[in-house]
Amino acid sequence: MPHLSHSSCTNRQASPVRFAPVVHLQTGETVILLAETEKRFEERAVFGRVAPAAEGGGATSSPAAWLAEHIKAIALDAHNHTTERPIIVSAPLAALIHPDTAMACDAAIGRTRLCPQEICIEIADAALALPTPEVQTGIEGLRRCGFRVSLDATRSWQSPLSNSLRLLLDSLRIDARCLENEPELEDRVEAAAAAGMTIIAENAPWRDGDYLASLGIDYALRPRADA
């Protein structure tokens, strides 16, 4: 039986944050948490003189400030209700390439009981396809502040992933259902594992633990039991 996160075992008031456990496929132990919230930064083209506020973001117009407040809220909730670390927090592309994001997030985490190393900021694989240096600069800025950075490749995994980028990233999240029919994804997983990245598989059957381990995948988000 997988070990359940403390947050899922206690009776408490409903929280805007849900922590999904990432478990070790061999032991079932929870080792990482993925923060899931209804609050999202709405990335869309803006027309006219006044930009609409980000969904759930109130008057906050800066994506850097939005992500900083998002991390702060998650860290405060995690301190009160969980023990597993690190916690993966999804970041919008607009925040990744904003020049103030790293400093804003560093200041926000300083107002909580957590340290930057306990937060893993996750970016979408598609962000790496942008022909701009701001993406790597943004990752480097977060790393200098002590944050971990991960890559969500559950929807896209074709973006360039250079050796220098692999050294900056802590983990890679993939959809295990795509491995059988996508050799390119399997190659990316093996390259990432060889670089020391932690590989997390979504939708991985428990029975496939040995096969996934042979590719360098030891961890799973919501692993599936046999029917």
C-alpha positions as CSV (number, residue, x, y, z in Angstrom):
1,M,0.0,0.0,0.0
2,P,1.4,3.5,-0.8
3,H,2.1,5.7,2.1
4,L,-0.4,8.6,2.2
5,S,0.6,12.2,2.6
6,H,-0.2,13.6,6.1
7,S,-2.4,16.2,4.4
8,S,-4.7,13.5,3.1
9,C,-5.1,11.7,6.5
10,T,-6.1,14.6,8.7
11,N,-9.6,16.1,9.2
12,R,-9.4,19.8,8.6
13,Q,-11.2,22.6,6.9
14,A,-11.2,22.5,3.1
15,S,-8.0,24.0,1.7
16,P,-7.5,25.7,-1.6
17,V,-4.4,23.5,-2.0
18,R,-4.4,19.8,-2.6
19,F,-1.1,17.9,-2.3
20,A,-0.9,14.9,-4.6
21,P,1.7,12.3,-3.4
22,V,4.6,11.2,-5.6
23,V,5.5,7.7,-4.5
24,H,8.5,5.4,-4.9
25,L,7.4,2.6,-7.2
26,Q,9.2,-0.1,-5.2
27,T,8.4,1.0,-1.6
28,G,5.2,3.0,-2.0
29,E,6.7,5.7,0.2
30,T,5.7,9.3,-0.5
31,V,8.8,11.3,-1.3
32,I,7.5,14.4,-3.1
33,L,4.3,16.4,-3.2
34,L,2.6,18.1,-6.2
35,A,0.6,21.1,-5.2
36,E,-2.7,21.3,-7.1
37,T,-4.9,24.4,-6.9
38,E,-7.8,25.9,-8.7
39,K,-5.9,29.2,-8.9
40,R,-4.2,29.7,-12.2
41,F,-2.5,32.5,-14.0
42,E,-4.5,33.2,-17.2
43,E,-2.0,33.6,-20.0
44,R,-3.7,35.2,-23.0
45,A,-3.3,38.0,-25.4
46,V,-4.6,41.3,-24.2
47,F,-6.2,43.9,-26.4
48,G,-7.2,47.4,-25.5
49,R,-5.9,49.8,-22.8
50,V,-6.7,47.8,-19.7
51,A,-5.5,44.2,-19.1
52,P,-8.0,42.0,-17.3
53,A,-6.7,40.7,-13.9
54,A,-5.3,37.2,-13.8
55,E,-7.9,34.6,-12.7
56,G,-7.8,34.4,-8.9
57,G,-5.0,37.0,-8.9
58,G,-7.1,40.0,-7.9
59,A,-5.3,43.2,-8.7
60,T,-1.9,41.5,-9.2
61,S,-0.8,42.3,-12.7
62,S,2.8,41.1,-12.6
63,P,3.3,37.4,-13.3
64,A,6.3,37.5,-11.0
65,A,4.2,38.8,-8.1
66,W,1.4,36.3,-8.9
67,L,3.8,33.3,-8.7
68,A,5.4,34.7,-5.6
69,E,2.1,34.9,-3.8
70,H,1.1,31.5,-5.1
71,I,4.2,30.0,-3.7
72,K,3.7,31.7,-0.4
73,A,0.2,30.4,0.0
74,I,1.2,26.9,-0.9
75,A,4.2,27.0,1.5
76,L,2.1,28.2,4.4
77,D,-0.5,25.5,3.8
78,A,2.3,22.8,3.5
79,H,4.0,23.9,6.7
80,N,0.7,23.3,8.6
81,H,-0.4,20.1,7.0
82,T,2.4,18.1,5.3
83,T,5.9,16.8,6.1
84,E,7.1,15.5,2.7
85,R,9.4,17.7,0.6
86,P,10.0,19.0,-1.9
87,I,6.7,20.4,-3.1
88,I,6.3,20.9,-6.9
89,V,4.5,24.2,-7.9
90,S,3.5,24.8,-11.5
91,A,4.7,28.2,-12.9
92,P,3.3,30.0,-15.9
93,L,5.6,30.8,-18.8
94,A,5.0,34.6,-18.2
95,A,6.5,34.3,-14.8
96,L,9.5,32.2,-15.9
97,I,10.6,34.9,-18.3
98,H,9.8,37.9,-16.1
99,P,13.0,39.5,-14.8
100,D,11.6,40.0,-11.3
101,T,10.4,36.4,-10.7
102,A,13.4,34.9,-8.8
103,M,13.7,37.8,-6.4
104,A,9.9,38.0,-5.8
105,C,9.7,34.3,-5.1
106,D,12.7,34.4,-2.8
107,A,11.2,37.3,-0.8
108,A,7.8,35.4,-0.6
109,I,9.3,32.2,0.7
110,G,11.2,34.2,3.2
111,R,7.8,35.1,4.8
112,T,7.1,31.4,5.4
113,R,8.6,28.6,7.5
114,L,9.9,26.8,4.4
115,C,13.2,27.4,2.6
116,P,13.7,27.7,-1.2
117,Q,15.1,24.1,-1.4
118,E,11.7,22.8,-0.3
119,I,10.0,24.2,-3.3
120,C,10.4,22.8,-6.9
121,I,9.1,25.2,-9.5
122,E,7.8,23.3,-12.5
123,I,7.8,24.7,-16.0
124,A,6.2,23.2,-19.2
125,D,8.4,21.5,-21.7
126,A,7.0,23.7,-24.4
127,A,8.7,26.7,-22.8
128,L,12.1,25.3,-23.9
129,A,11.1,25.6,-27.5
130,L,11.0,29.4,-27.3
131,P,13.8,31.0,-29.3
132,T,14.8,33.3,-26.5
133,P,17.5,33.3,-23.8
134,E,15.0,34.5,-21.2
135,V,13.9,30.9,-20.5
136,Q,17.3,29.6,-19.4
137,T,18.0,32.9,-17.7
138,G,14.9,32.5,-15.7
139,I,15.8,29.0,-14.6
140,E,19.3,30.1,-13.6
141,G,17.8,32.9,-11.5
142,L,15.5,30.5,-9.6
143,R,18.4,28.1,-9.0
144,R,20.6,30.9,-7.7
145,C,17.9,31.7,-5.1
146,G,18.0,28.0,-4.0
147,F,14.7,26.8,-5.7
148,R,14.6,23.5,-7.4
149,V,13.3,23.5,-11.0
150,S,11.5,20.7,-12.8
151,L,10.1,20.1,-16.2
152,D,6.5,19.0,-17.0
153,A,6.7,16.8,-20.2
154,T,3.3,15.1,-19.8
155,R,1.9,16.9,-22.9
156,S,5.0,17.9,-24.9
157,W,8.5,16.4,-24.9
158,Q,10.0,17.4,-28.2
159,S,11.5,20.7,-27.0
160,P,15.4,21.0,-27.1
161,L,16.9,19.8,-23.8
162,S,20.6,20.6,-23.9
163,N,23.2,19.2,-21.5
164,S,23.4,22.6,-19.7
165,L,19.7,22.6,-19.2
166,R,19.6,19.1,-17.9
167,L,22.2,20.1,-15.2
168,L,19.9,23.0,-14.1
169,L,16.7,20.8,-13.8
170,D,16.0,18.5,-10.8
171,S,13.2,16.4,-12.2
172,L,11.2,15.5,-15.2
173,R,7.5,14.5,-15.2
174,I,6.1,12.3,-18.0
175,D,3.0,10.3,-18.9
176,A,3.9,6.7,-18.7
177,R,1.2,5.8,-21.3
178,C,3.3,7.5,-24.0
179,L,6.5,5.5,-23.4
180,E,5.5,2.4,-25.5
181,N,4.7,4.3,-28.7
182,E,7.1,7.2,-28.4
183,P,10.8,6.2,-28.7
184,E,11.8,9.9,-28.5
185,L,10.3,10.1,-25.1
186,E,12.1,7.0,-23.9
187,D,15.4,8.5,-25.2
188,R,14.7,11.8,-23.3
189,V,14.0,9.9,-20.1
190,E,17.2,7.9,-20.3
191,A,19.2,11.1,-21.0
192,A,17.6,12.9,-18.1
193,A,18.2,10.1,-15.7
194,A,21.8,9.9,-16.8
195,A,22.2,13.6,-16.0
196,G,20.9,12.9,-12.4
197,M,17.4,14.1,-12.9
198,T,14.5,12.5,-10.9
199,I,12.0,11.0,-13.3
200,I,8.3,11.0,-12.2
201,A,5.8,9.0,-14.3
202,E,2.0,9.8,-14.3
203,N,-0.4,6.9,-15.0
204,A,2.2,4.3,-14.3
205,P,0.9,0.8,-13.4
206,W,2.4,-0.5,-10.2
207,R,3.2,-3.8,-12.0
208,D,5.5,-2.0,-14.4
209,G,7.8,-0.8,-11.6
210,D,10.7,-3.0,-12.7
211,Y,10.4,-2.0,-16.4
212,L,10.2,1.7,-15.5
213,A,13.2,1.3,-13.1
214,S,15.2,0.0,-16.0
215,L,14.7,3.3,-17.8
216,G,15.6,5.3,-14.7
217,I,12.1,5.9,-13.5
218,D,11.7,5.2,-9.8
219,Y,8.8,7.5,-8.9
220,A,5.2,7.9,-9.9
221,L,2.3,10.3,-9.5
222,R,-1.0,8.5,-9.0
223,P,0.2,5.0,-10.0
224,R,-2.5,2.7,-11.3
225,A,-3.4,-0.6,-9.7
226,D,-4.2,-3.6,-11.8
227,A,-7.8,-3.9,-12.8
